[in-house]
Amino acid sequence: MEQLSFYDYLDKEEDPLYQKLLHVTKEMSVTIGPYNVSRNQANMYEAVSEDDEFPASSIDDCYEKLNKRMNKE
């Protein structure tokens, strides 16, 4: 059974995680939990931690992937 977040019922734009992702640019990365999130030259999101890394094609894709990974822990 998948664990739901409070923000699954509200607008995700209100979620502090989503708010942090809005600040990620090609010039500035953001640390979210164990992940350092940045944007590459192709404008894709890249999240890297000591044990994991993944790409994301959009802010929404990155948000979903981070939520899944961080709620597993």
C-alpha positions in Angstrom: 0.0 0.0 0.0 1.4 3.4 -1.0 1.8 6.0 1.7 0.0 9.3 0.9 1.2 12.7 1.8 -0.8 15.6 3.2 -0.1 17.4 -0.1 -1.7 14.6 -2.1 -5.0 16.3 -1.0 -3.9 19.9 -1.3 -2.1 21.7 -4.1 1.4 20.4 -4.3 2.5 24.0 -5.0 2.0 24.5 -1.3 4.4 21.7 -0.4 7.8 22.9 1.0 9.5 20.3 -1.2 7.9 21.7 -4.3 8.8 25.2 -3.2 12.5 24.3 -2.9 12.4 22.7 -6.3 11.2 26.0 -7.7 14.5 27.6 -6.7 16.7 25.1 -8.7 18.3 26.7 -11.6 21.3 25.9 -13.8 23.3 28.3 -11.6 22.0 27.2 -8.2 21.4 23.7 -6.7 19.3 22.9 -3.7 19.9 20.3 -1.0 16.7 18.3 -0.1 17.3 15.6 2.5 20.2 13.5 1.3 19.9 14.8 -2.3 21.6 17.6 -4.1 19.2 18.7 -6.8 20.5 20.7 -9.8 19.6 21.3 -13.5 21.9 20.3 -16.3 22.6 22.0 -19.7 19.6 20.1 -21.2 17.4 21.8 -18.5 16.7 18.4 -16.9 16.7 17.9 -13.1 19.4 15.7 -11.6 19.2 14.5 -8.0 22.3 13.0 -6.5 22.9 11.5 -3.0 25.6 9.3 -1.6 23.7 6.1 -2.5 21.4 7.1 -5.3 21.0 9.4 -8.3 18.3 10.0 -10.9 17.3 12.3 -13.7 13.9 14.0 -14.0 12.5 15.7 -17.1 10.4 18.3 -15.2 9.8 19.8 -11.8 6.7 17.6 -11.4 8.7 14.5 -12.4 11.4 15.4 -9.9 8.9 16.1 -7.2 7.2 12.7 -7.6 10.5 10.8 -7.7 11.9 12.6 -4.6 8.6 12.0 -2.7 8.7 8.3 -3.5 12.4 7.9 -2.5 12.2 10.0 0.6 9.0 8.3 1.9 10.6 4.9 1.5 13.2 5.6 4.2 
